[in-house]
Amino acid sequence: MTDFPKGLMISAPASGTGKTTVMLGLLRALAEDGLVVQPYKSGPDYIDPAFHFAAAKRPSFNLDTWAMDPGLLDAVAGQATGAEICIGEGSMGLFDGVATRGQSGFGSSAETAKRMGWPVVLVIDVGGQAQSAAATALGFKSYDPEVPFAGVILNRVASPRHERLTRLGMERAGVKVLGSLPRRGDLALPERHLGLIQAVEHPDLEAAIAGYATFLRDHVDLDAIKAAAMSAAAPAPSMLPKPPAQRIALARDAAFSFTYPHLLTGWRAAGAEILPFSPLADEAPAQDADLVWLPGGYPELHGGTLAAAETFRAGLRKHAETKPVHGECGGYMALGAALIDKEGNRHQMAGLLGLVTSYEKRKFHLGYRRAELQAPMPGFATGAALRGHEFHYSTILDEPDAPLAHVMDADGNPVPETGSIKGHVTGTFFHLITGEGA
């Protein structure tokens, strides 16, 4: 594969510096220039890829060095075949990862950039400083000399004088400035407790992305950015994860949307049929499905609608009498007995598991998970080890069913969110990324 596309990694010293704005504007601007752009997300985020898809009109995939082994990383990288340029978005700061090594690394964006051969474009918030920003840029450029470094985009520049002083510092440090974005208050995407709202909920996403593209085109040297793109060797041919069933009824709406794209792509590539249905529209899963899969999402925002969705719940119960049902995070909560929203209202859920969760007192659960199954779940036998990620604010009030797995954090410490199994029904608080050796 000699024509494997070159790429870049959009990263930053920390969260909140504007890299998502730069990412979406860059994806759209390059697409407007006629390039076939392949977006990626470094790390376990399931909200950003939907925004990437809206901007580039091509599915975005996660590259995760903690959760994924080299074969899966190659398979995900291989999804760029046919594209002309890859643009990856980092998570948190460039070198941020976990303390204990996973399947291929520690989960940092720097590792992803190094593995893919993508030079880093560092988005730096220069508010409150000028020449001093160059010290930050120089530190990131030199911290790991093996990470290729393209240059910086200055963000939240207050004035022409501010830009001139900041550029002077970068010039002295030998750091290339690829763009300078003036401070604007209207560029932030709406947020919710898991970060950004979902792409499907944005009131005018297309106009927002088009605005970002225009903003970048006016203030960033797109030709220099395209010229900076590089790639390492083409990935070895590898397979994405296999499907857990042949006909999979997949809940898909504003309450259930968090599924990793590499899983769905792998399932379809292996010949599985994905049969989407909407619990919010009170649709039952397809009667001839082999498996019902409820992804994570925001069921707590739609408790009343889900509680009133009799057709959905009756269809789910009927399926569970003889065939498997699996839920992840929000999907797991929806399979339980009840969900209490942040106002304290109790909403009846499907009742296939005894789980009761509450958002009345928010408790933050975040991090990688490694699970050793104590019972089988769709696609995996007892004893299988799974890698995933957990991110929610709910509190468990009751979890009476048999535990599904022994679950640990990235450092191997046990966590209490074991998941559940009852009959044909299973659920986990973590979102599956891959099975080890799968």
Secondary structure, 3 states (H helix, E strand, C coil): CCCCCEEEEEECCCCCCCHHHHHHHHHHHHHHCCCCEEEEEECCCCCHHHHHHHHHCCCCEEECCCCCCHHHHHHHHHHHCCCCEEEEECCCCCCCCCCCCCCCCCCCHHHHHHHHCCCEEEEEECCCCCCCHHHHHHHHHHHCCCCCEEEEEEEEECCHHHHHHHHHHHHHHCCCEEEEEECCCCCCCCEECCEECCHHHCCCHHHHHHHHHHHHHHHECHHHHHHHCECCCCCCCCCCCCCCCCEEEEECECCEEECCHHHHHHHHHCCCEEEEECCCCCCCCCCCCCEEEECEECHHHCHHHHHCCHHHHHHHHHHHCCCCEEEECHHHHHHCCEEECCCCCEEECCCCCCCEEECCCCCCEEEEEEEEECCCECCECCCCEEEEEEEECCEEEECCCEECEEEECCCCCECCCCCEEECCEEEECCEEEEECCC
